[in-house]
Amino acid sequence: MSKKIVLGFVLVSAFAACQRQQPADVYVPTAPAPVVNPVTTEPVYSGKFG
């Protein structure tokens, strides 16, 4: 009797392991990305004191 129970558990666990896995939840941001200020250029040297 116990062999049948063990065999049943083995079959159920093998069947459960072979099932198609559900895809992981995909993260979708709800807020837009923050606006980044554009990079500015360095001031150009124009003489002795700037």
CHARMM internal coordinates of N, CA and C (Angstrom, degrees):
IC EDIT
DIST 1 N 1 CA 1.4500
DIST 1 CA 1 C 1.5236
ANGL 1 N 1 CA 1 C 110.77
DIST 1 C 2 N 1.3433
ANGL 1 CA 1 C 2 N 117.42
DIHE 1 N 1 CA 1 C 2 N -43.33
DIST 2 N 2 CA 1.4598
ANGL 1 C 2 N 2 CA 119.56
DIHE 1 CA 1 C 2 N 2 CA -177.70
DIST 2 CA 2 C 1.5269
ANGL 2 N 2 CA 2 C 111.20
DIHE 1 C 2 N 2 CA 2 C -68.35
DIST 2 C 3 N 1.3387
ANGL 2 CA 2 C 3 N 117.80
DIHE 2 N 2 CA 2 C 3 N -27.96
DIST 3 N 3 CA 1.4687
ANGL 2 C 3 N 3 CA 119.92
DIHE 2 CA 2 C 3 N 3 CA 177.70
DIST 3 CA 3 C 1.5235
ANGL 3 N 3 CA 3 C 110.53
DIHE 2 C 3 N 3 CA 3 C -65.98
DIST 3 C 4 N 1.3285
ANGL 3 CA 3 C 4 N 116.47
DIHE 3 N 3 CA 3 C 4 N -36.22
DIST 4 N 4 CA 1.4613
ANGL 3 C 4 N 4 CA 119.85
DIHE 3 CA 3 C 4 N 4 CA 178.34
DIST 4 CA 4 C 1.5357
ANGL 4 N 4 CA 4 C 110.73
DIHE 3 C 4 N 4 CA 4 C -67.57
DIST 4 C 5 N 1.3157
ANGL 4 CA 4 C 5 N 116.64
DIHE 4 N 4 CA 4 C 5 N -37.99
DIST 5 N 5 CA 1.4698
ANGL 4 C 5 N 5 CA 120.57
DIHE 4 CA 4 C 5 N 5 CA 179.11
DIST 5 CA 5 C 1.5205
ANGL 5 N 5 CA 5 C 110.02
DIHE 4 C 5 N 5 CA 5 C -66.49
DIST 5 C 6 N 1.3355
ANGL 5 CA 5 C 6 N 116.47
DIHE 5 N 5 CA 5 C 6 N -45.28
DIST 6 N 6 CA 1.4635
ANGL 5 C 6 N 6 CA 120.92
DIHE 5 CA 5 C 6 N 6 CA 179.28
DIST 6 CA 6 C 1.5257
ANGL 6 N 6 CA 6 C 109.69
DIHE 5 C 6 N 6 CA 6 C -63.14
DIST 6 C 7 N 1.3252
ANGL 6 CA 6 C 7 N 117.50
DIHE 6 N 6 CA 6 C 7 N -43.60
DIST 7 N 7 CA 1.4637
ANGL 6 C 7 N 7 CA 121.03
DIHE 6 CA 6 C 7 N 7 CA 178.14
DIST 7 CA 7 C 1.5264
ANGL 7 N 7 CA 7 C 110.79
DIHE 6 C 7 N 7 CA 7 C -62.29
DIST 7 C 8 N 1.3250
ANGL 7 CA 7 C 8 N 117.29
DIHE 7 N 7 CA 7 C 8 N -38.39
DIST 8 N 8 CA 1.4650
ANGL 7 C 8 N 8 CA 120.97
DIHE 7 CA 7 C 8 N 8 CA 176.86
DIST 8 CA 8 C 1.5192
ANGL 8 N 8 CA 8 C 111.70
DIHE 7 C 8 N 8 CA 8 C -63.24
DIST 8 C 9 N 1.3347
ANGL 8 CA 8 C 9 N 117.25
DIHE 8 N 8 CA 8 C 9 N -43.99
DIST 9 N 9 CA 1.4672
ANGL 8 C 9 N 9 CA 120.24
DIHE 8 CA 8 C 9 N 9 CA 177.42
DIST 9 CA 9 C 1.5203
ANGL 9 N 9 CA 9 C 111.59
DIHE 8 C 9 N 9 CA 9 C -63.74
DIST 9 C 10 N 1.3291
ANGL 9 CA 9 C 10 N 116.99
DIHE 9 N 9 CA 9 C 10 N -39.39
DIST 10 N 10 CA 1.4638
ANGL 9 C 10 N 10 CA 120.50
DIHE 9 CA 9 C 10 N 10 CA 178.88
DIST 10 CA 10 C 1.5253
ANGL 10 N 10 CA 10 C 110.26
DIHE 9 C 10 N 10 CA 10 C -63.95
DIST 10 C 11 N 1.3197
ANGL 10 CA 10 C 11 N 117.35
DIHE 10 N 10 CA 10 C 11 N -44.52
DIST 11 N 11 CA 1.4655
ANGL 10 C 11 N 11 CA 120.39
DIHE 10 CA 10 C 11 N 11 CA -179.69
DIST 11 CA 11 C 1.5254
ANGL 11 N 11 CA 11 C 111.68
DIHE 10 C 11 N 11 CA 11 C -65.93
DIST 11 C 12 N 1.3245
ANGL 11 CA 11 C 12 N 116.59
DIHE 11 N 11 CA 11 C 12 N -41.61
DIST 12 N 12 CA 1.4633
ANGL 11 C 12 N 12 CA 119.89
DIHE 11 CA 11 C 12 N 12 CA 179.12
DIST 12 CA 12 C 1.5233
ANGL 12 N 12 CA 12 C 110.24
DIHE 11 C 12 N 12 CA 12 C -65.06
DIST 12 C 13 N 1.3220
ANGL 12 CA 12 C 13 N 118.12
DIHE 12 N 12 CA 12 C 13 N -42.23
DIST 13 N 13 CA 1.4612
ANGL 12 C 13 N 13 CA 120.04
DIHE 12 CA 12 C 13 N 13 CA -179.30
DIST 13 CA 13 C 1.5250
ANGL 13 N 13 CA 13 C 111.29
DIHE 12 C 13 N 13 CA 13 C -69.04
DIST 13 C 14 N 1.3372
ANGL 13 CA 13 C 14 N 117.82
DIHE 13 N 13 CA 13 C 14 N -36.10
DIST 14 N 14 CA 1.4674
ANGL 13 C 14 N 14 CA 120.60
DIHE 13 CA 13 C 14 N 14 CA 177.08
DIST 14 CA 14 C 1.5267
ANGL 14 N 14 CA 14 C 110.23
DIHE 13 C 14 N 14 CA 14 C -66.89
DIST 14 C 15 N 1.3249
ANGL 14 CA 14 C 15 N 117.15
DIHE 14 N 14 CA 14 C 15 N -40.73
DIST 15 N 15 CA 1.4629
ANGL 14 C 15 N 15 CA 121.00
DIHE 14 CA 14 C 15 N 15 CA 178.06
DIST 15 CA 15 C 1.5216
ANGL 15 N 15 CA 15 C 110.70
DIHE 14 C 15 N 15 CA 15 C -64.11
DIST 15 C 16 N 1.3319
ANGL 15 CA 15 C 16 N 117.56
DIHE 15 N 15 CA 15 C 16 N -41.18
DIST 16 N 16 CA 1.4611
ANGL 15 C 16 N 16 CA 121.19
DIHE 15 CA 15 C 16 N 16 CA 179.79
DIST 16 CA 16 C 1.5255
ANGL 16 N 16 CA 16 C 111.22
DIHE 15 C 16 N 16 CA 16 C -67.28
DIST 16 C 17 N 1.3306
ANGL 16 CA 16 C 17 N 116.85
DIHE 16 N 16 CA 16 C 17 N -34.85
DIST 17 N 17 CA 1.4621
ANGL 16 C 17 N 17 CA 120.06
DIHE 16 CA 16 C 17 N 17 CA -179.37
DIST 17 CA 17 C 1.5307
ANGL 17 N 17 CA 17 C 111.75
DIHE 16 C 17 N 17 CA 17 C -71.56
DIST 17 C 18 N 1.3177
ANGL 17 CA 17 C 18 N 117.26
DIHE 17 N 17 CA 17 C 18 N -25.95
DIST 18 N 18 CA 1.4583
ANGL 17 C 18 N 18 CA 120.57
DIHE 17 CA 17 C 18 N 18 CA -177.29
DIST 18 CA 18 C 1.5270
ANGL 18 N 18 CA 18 C 113.77
DIHE 17 C 18 N 18 CA 18 C -88.98
DIST 18 C 19 N 1.3193
ANGL 18 CA 18 C 19 N 117.69
DIHE 18 N 18 CA 18 C 19 N -3.17
DIST 19 N 19 CA 1.4566
ANGL 18 C 19 N 19 CA 120.29
DIHE 18 CA 18 C 19 N 19 CA -179.28
DIST 19 CA 19 C 1.5202
ANGL 19 N 19 CA 19 C 110.20
DIHE 18 C 19 N 19 CA 19 C -68.73
DIST 19 C 20 N 1.3218
ANGL 19 CA 19 C 20 N 115.82
DIHE 19 N 19 CA 19 C 20 N 153.77
DIST 20 N 20 CA 1.4613
ANGL 19 C 20 N 20 CA 121.52
DIHE 19 CA 19 C 20 N 20 CA 178.69
DIST 20 CA 20 C 1.5273
ANGL 20 N 20 CA 20 C 108.62
DIHE 19 C 20 N 20 CA 20 C -67.53
DIST 20 C 21 N 1.3258
ANGL 20 CA 20 C 21 N 115.15
DIHE 20 N 20 CA 20 C 21 N 131.83
DIST 21 N 21 CA 1.4515
ANGL 20 C 21 N 21 CA 120.31
DIHE 20 CA 20 C 21 N 21 CA -179.81
DIST 21 CA 21 C 1.5277
ANGL 21 N 21 CA 21 C 110.02
DIHE 20 C 21 N 21 CA 21 C -76.95
DIST 21 C 22 N 1.3224
ANGL 21 CA 21 C 22 N 116.12
DIHE 21 N 21 CA 21 C 22 N 141.94
DIST 22 N 22 CA 1.4554
ANGL 21 C 22 N 22 CA 121.10
DIHE 21 CA 21 C 22 N 22 CA 176.54
DIST 22 CA 22 C 1.5288
ANGL 22 N 22 CA 22 C 108.62
DIHE 21 C 22 N 22 CA 22 C -74.15
DIST 22 C 23 N 1.3304
ANGL 22 CA 22 C 23 N 117.93
DIHE 22 N 22 CA 22 C 23 N 139.25
DIST 23 N 23 CA 1.4628
ANGL 22 C 23 N 23 CA 118.74
DIHE 22 CA 22 C 23 N 23 CA 178.98
DIST 23 CA 23 C 1.5251
ANGL 23 N 23 CA 23 C 110.46
DIHE 22 C 23 N 23 CA 23 C -66.15
DIST 23 C 24 N 1.3179
ANGL 23 CA 23 C 24 N 115.48
DIHE 23 N 23 CA 23 C 24 N 147.22
DIST 24 N 24 CA 1.4569
ANGL 23 C 24 N 24 CA 120.14
DIHE 23 CA 23 C 24 N 24 CA 179.11
DIST 24 CA 24 C 1.5242
ANGL 24 N 24 CA 24 C 109.23
DIHE 23 C 24 N 24 CA 24 C -67.53
DIST 24 C 25 N 1.3129
ANGL 24 CA 24 C 25 N 115.96
DIHE 24 N 24 CA 24 C 25 N 149.92
DIST 25 N 25 CA 1.4550
ANGL 24 C 25 N 25 CA 119.79
DIHE 24 CA 24 C 25 N 25 CA 178.43
DIST 25 CA 25 C 1.5209
ANGL 25 N 25 CA 25 C 109.56
DIHE 24 C 25 N 25 CA 25 C -63.26
DIST 25 C 26 N 1.3192
ANGL 25 CA 25 C 26 N 115.52
DIHE 25 N 25 CA 25 C 26 N 134.66
DIST 26 N 26 CA 1.4579
ANGL 25 C 26 N 26 CA 120.93
DIHE 25 CA 25 C 26 N 26 CA -179.25
DIST 26 CA 26 C 1.5226
ANGL 26 N 26 CA 26 C 108.18
DIHE 25 C 26 N 26 CA 26 C -92.46
DIST 26 C 27 N 1.3375
ANGL 26 CA 26 C 27 N 116.16
DIHE 26 N 26 CA 26 C 27 N 130.07
DIST 27 N 27 CA 1.4552
ANGL 26 C 27 N 27 CA 121.02
DIHE 26 CA 26 C 27 N 27 CA 179.74
DIST 27 CA 27 C 1.5146
ANGL 27 N 27 CA 27 C 109.27
DIHE 26 C 27 N 27 CA 27 C -76.64
DIST 27 C 28 N 1.3230
ANGL 27 CA 27 C 28 N 116.07
DIHE 27 N 27 CA 27 C 28 N 123.37
DIST 28 N 28 CA 1.4585
ANGL 27 C 28 N 28 CA 121.65
DIHE 27 CA 27 C 28 N 28 CA 176.92
DIST 28 CA 28 C 1.5245
ANGL 28 N 28 CA 28 C 106.92
DIHE 27 C 28 N 28 CA 28 C -122.21
DIST 28 C 29 N 1.3314
ANGL 28 CA 28 C 29 N 116.61
DIHE 28 N 28 CA 28 C 29 N 113.12
DIST 29 N 29 CA 1.4636
ANGL 28 C 29 N 29 CA 117.88
DIHE 28 CA 28 C 29 N 29 CA -179.22
DIST 29 CA 29 C 1.5274
ANGL 29 N 29 CA 29 C 110.39
DIHE 28 C 29 N 29 CA 29 C -66.67
DIST 29 C 30 N 1.3268
ANGL 29 CA 29 C 30 N 116.07
DIHE 29 N 29 CA 29 C 30 N 139.32
DIST 30 N 30 CA 1.4625
ANGL 29 C 30 N 30 CA 119.89
DIHE 29 CA 29 C 30 N 30 CA -178.90
DIST 30 CA 30 C 1.5184
ANGL 30 N 30 CA 30 C 111.60
DIHE 29 C 30 N 30 CA 30 C -94.35
DIST 30 C 31 N 1.3315
ANGL 30 CA 30 C 31 N 117.90
DIHE 30 N 30 CA 30 C 31 N -24.93
DIST 31 N 31 CA 1.4597
ANGL 30 C 31 N 31 CA 121.22
DIHE 30 CA 30 C 31 N 31 CA 179.09
DIST 31 CA 31 C 1.5322
ANGL 31 N 31 CA 31 C 108.90
DIHE 30 C 31 N 31 CA 31 C -100.42
DIST 31 C 32 N 1.3328
ANGL 31 CA 31 C 32 N 117.50
DIHE 31 N 31 CA 31 C 32 N 145.26
DIST 32 N 32 CA 1.4643
ANGL 31 C 32 N 32 CA 118.48
DIHE 31 CA 31 C 32 N 32 CA 178.04
DIST 32 CA 32 C 1.5292
ANGL 32 N 32 CA 32 C 110.48
DIHE 31 C 32 N 32 CA 32 C -67.53
DIST 32 C 33 N 1.3062
ANGL 32 CA 32 C 33 N 114.84
DIHE 32 N 32 CA 32 C 33 N 157.46
DIST 33 N 33 CA 1.4622
ANGL 32 C 33 N 33 CA 120.19
DIHE 32 CA 32 C 33 N 33 CA 179.85
DIST 33 CA 33 C 1.5232
ANGL 33 N 33 CA 33 C 109.48
DIHE 32 C 33 N 33 CA 33 C -65.29
DIST 33 C 34 N 1.3300
ANGL 33 CA 33 C 34 N 118.18
DIHE 33 N 33 CA 33 C 34 N 146.47
DIST 34 N 34 CA 1.4647
ANGL 33 C 34 N 34 CA 119.82
DIHE 33 CA 33 C 34 N 34 CA 179.75
DIST 34 CA 34 C 1.5247
ANGL 34 N 34 CA 34 C 111.02
DIHE 33 C 34 N 34 CA 34 C -64.43
DIST 34 C 35 N 1.3256
ANGL 34 CA 34 C 35 N 115.34
DIHE 34 N 34 CA 34 C 35 N 146.16
DIST 35 N 35 CA 1.4595
ANGL 34 C 35 N 35 CA 120.81
DIHE 34 CA 34 C 35 N 35 CA -179.57
DIST 35 CA 35 C 1.5166
ANGL 35 N 35 CA 35 C 108.09
DIHE 34 C 35 N 35 CA 35 C -80.21
DIST 35 C 36 N 1.3208
ANGL 35 CA 35 C 36 N 116.03
DIHE 35 N 35 CA 35 C 36 N 127.75
DIST 36 N 36 CA 1.4586
ANGL 35 C 36 N 36 CA 121.67
DIHE 35 CA 35 C 36 N 36 CA -179.90
DIST 36 CA 36 C 1.5169
ANGL 36 N 36 CA 36 C 107.68
DIHE 35 C 36 N 36 CA 36 C -102.82
DIST 36 C 37 N 1.3241
ANGL 36 CA 36 C 37 N 115.71
DIHE 36 N 36 CA 36 C 37 N 130.56
DIST 37 N 37 CA 1.4610
ANGL 36 C 37 N 37 CA 118.97
DIHE 36 CA 36 C 37 N 37 CA 178.60
DIST 37 CA 37 C 1.5269
ANGL 37 N 37 CA 37 C 109.66
DIHE 36 C 37 N 37 CA 37 C -64.53
DIST 37 C 38 N 1.3410
ANGL 37 CA 37 C 38 N 116.69
DIHE 37 N 37 CA 37 C 38 N 143.50
DIST 38 N 38 CA 1.4629
ANGL 37 C 38 N 38 CA 118.83
DIHE 37 CA 37 C 38 N 38 CA -179.56
DIST 38 CA 38 C 1.5340
ANGL 38 N 38 CA 38 C 111.02
DIHE 37 C 38 N 38 CA 38 C -67.29
DIST 38 C 39 N 1.2979
ANGL 38 CA 38 C 39 N 115.03
DIHE 38 N 38 CA 38 C 39 N 152.74
DIST 39 N 39 CA 1.4597
ANGL 38 C 39 N 39 CA 120.92
DIHE 38 CA 38 C 39 N 39 CA 179.56
DIST 39 CA 39 C 1.5212
ANGL 39 N 39 CA 39 C 108.29
DIHE 38 C 39 N 39 CA 39 C -72.95
DIST 39 C 40 N 1.3329
ANGL 39 CA 39 C 40 N 117.14
DIHE 39 N 39 CA 39 C 40 N 132.14
DIST 40 N 40 CA 1.4637
ANGL 39 C 40 N 40 CA 120.81
DIHE 39 CA 39 C 40 N 40 CA 178.94
DIST 40 CA 40 C 1.5133
ANGL 40 N 40 CA 40 C 109.71
DIHE 39 C 40 N 40 CA 40 C -95.88
DIST 40 C 41 N 1.3187
ANGL 40 CA 40 C 41 N 115.75
DIHE 40 N 40 CA 40 C 41 N 157.23
DIST 41 N 41 CA 1.4648
ANGL 40 C 41 N 41 CA 120.55
DIHE 40 CA 40 C 41 N 41 CA 179.64
DIST 41 CA 41 C 1.5235
ANGL 41 N 41 CA 41 C 109.44
DIHE 40 C 41 N 41 CA 41 C -84.77
DIST 41 C 42 N 1.3148
ANGL 41 CA 41 C 42 N 116.67
DIHE 41 N 41 CA 41 C 42 N 159.56
DIST 42 N 42 CA 1.4607
ANGL 41 C 42 N 42 CA 121.03
DIHE 41 CA 41 C 42 N 42 CA 177.40
DIST 42 CA 42 C 1.5206
ANGL 42 N 42 CA 42 C 109.49
DIHE 41 C 42 N 42 CA 42 C -71.85
DIST 42 C 43 N 1.3232
ANGL 42 CA 42 C 43 N 116.98
DIHE 42 N 42 CA 42 C 43 N 148.88
DIST 43 N 43 CA 1.4611
ANGL 42 C 43 N 43 CA 118.28
DIHE 42 CA 42 C 43 N 43 CA 176.73
DIST 43 CA 43 C 1.5252
ANGL 43 N 43 CA 43 C 110.98
DIHE 42 C 43 N 43 CA 43 C -64.24
DIST 43 C 44 N 1.3123
ANGL 43 CA 43 C 44 N 114.85
DIHE 43 N 43 CA 43 C 44 N 146.19
DIST 44 N 44 CA 1.4690
ANGL 43 C 44 N 44 CA 120.42
DIHE 43 CA 43 C 44 N 44 CA -177.47
DIST 44 CA 44 C 1.5296
ANGL 44 N 44 CA 44 C 108.81
DIHE 43 C 44 N 44 CA 44 C -87.53
DIST 44 C 45 N 1.3241
ANGL 44 CA 44 C 45 N 115.46
DIHE 44 N 44 CA 44 C 45 N 135.15
DIST 45 N 45 CA 1.4653
ANGL 44 C 45 N 45 CA 120.22
DIHE 44 CA 44 C 45 N 45 CA 177.84
DIST 45 CA 45 C 1.5142
ANGL 45 N 45 CA 45 C 108.77
DIHE 44 C 45 N 45 CA 45 C -68.64
DIST 45 C 46 N 1.3471
ANGL 45 CA 45 C 46 N 116.15
DIHE 45 N 45 CA 45 C 46 N 124.52
DIST 46 N 46 CA 1.4701
ANGL 45 C 46 N 46 CA 118.99
DIHE 45 CA 45 C 46 N 46 CA -176.56
DIST 46 CA 46 C 1.5290
ANGL 46 N 46 CA 46 C 113.25
DIHE 45 C 46 N 46 CA 46 C -124.44
DIST 46 C 47 N 1.2864
ANGL 46 CA 46 C 47 N 120.06
DIHE 46 N 46 CA 46 C 47 N 15.85
DIST 47 N 47 CA 1.4501
ANGL 46 C 47 N 47 CA 121.10
DIHE 46 CA 46 C 47 N 47 CA 177.97
DIST 47 CA 47 C 1.5103
ANGL 47 N 47 CA 47 C 111.47
DIHE 46 C 47 N 47 CA 47 C 154.53
DIST 47 C 48 N 1.3203
ANGL 47 CA 47 C 48 N 114.19
DIHE 47 N 47 CA 47 C 48 N -166.39
DIST 48 N 48 CA 1.4635
ANGL 47 C 48 N 48 CA 119.56
DIHE 47 CA 47 C 48 N 48 CA -175.47
DIST 48 CA 48 C 1.5229
ANGL 48 N 48 CA 48 C 112.59
DIHE 47 C 48 N 48 CA 48 C -65.28
DIST 48 C 49 N 1.3338
ANGL 48 CA 48 C 49 N 118.14
DIHE 48 N 48 CA 48 C 49 N -44.94
DIST 49 N 49 CA 1.4568
ANGL 48 C 49 N 49 CA 120.55
DIHE 48 CA 48 C 49 N 49 CA -176.70
DIST 49 CA 49 C 1.5203
ANGL 49 N 49 CA 49 C 112.51
DIHE 48 C 49 N 49 CA 49 C -114.15
DIST 49 C 50 N 1.2475
ANGL 49 CA 49 C 50 N 117.71
DIHE 49 N 49 CA 49 C 50 N 18.67
DIST 50 N 50 CA 1.4310
ANGL 49 C 50 N 50 CA 119.44
DIHE 49 CA 49 C 50 N 50 CA 170.39
DIST 50 CA 50 C 1.4564
ANGL 50 N 50 CA 50 C 118.03
DIHE 49 C 50 N 50 CA 50 C 102.18
END
COOR INIT
IC SEED 1 N 1 CA 1 C
IC BUILD
